[in-house]
Amino acid sequence: MFTGKNVKLSHYHEGDGDDFANWQWDENFINPLSDDVIHPFTAEDWEKIFRNSSRSDENVEFTVRKVDDDSLIGFVSLSNISIRNHSCELGIGFPREEDRSKGYGQETLSLILDYGFNNLNMHKIKLSVFPFNTGAVKAYTKAGFVKEGTSKNEVFYDGQWVDFDHYAIFQEDWLAGRR
């Protein structure tokens, strides 16, 4: 369920917070990830994020690791889980440039969607992304996400107002695509 050909979804390991704390300084990673104030997290802050999610009914947080050597390469989460509405929001990130554009994101999306739809019985999984984050948009649409709308001039980013696009995938569409 949690293991693909190249990546696996895993729990927080001791020391992961140090890695995330160091990696957060790559602005190509952290800036497109947030639509609000970006502030530095300590290793303890990162650990707290994962520890709190492990006790939460509203958030699920996984580390993403390579299958062959168990090395940490990223994270993926389902947050704002609504049991009543069977919906949640997806977050994903690969902090190091050398781990991007290698298919890890696509495989991670497949694993987390399988978990969200088959284990959590979600009806809808949604996400928001900057339109200029073309690698992410390409991965999301390839995974089956469909653009639902745009919030115009929603975020002040790099000295200008930019749009925020909203995507979603429904359980029945995801299941149909897997047949």
QUIRAKA-V608380 format. One line per field, one symbol per residue. burial: 1 if it has 24 or more other ideal C-beta (glycine too) atoms within 12 Angstrom, else 0. A space follows every 10 residues. Layout:
# QUIRAKA-V608380
burial=???
This chain:
# QUIRAKA-V608380
burial=0101001111 0100011011 0011000011 1110100000 1000011011 0010000011 1111110000 0111111111 1000001111 1111110011 0001111111 1111111001 0111111111 1010111011 0011100000 0000101000 0111111111 100100000
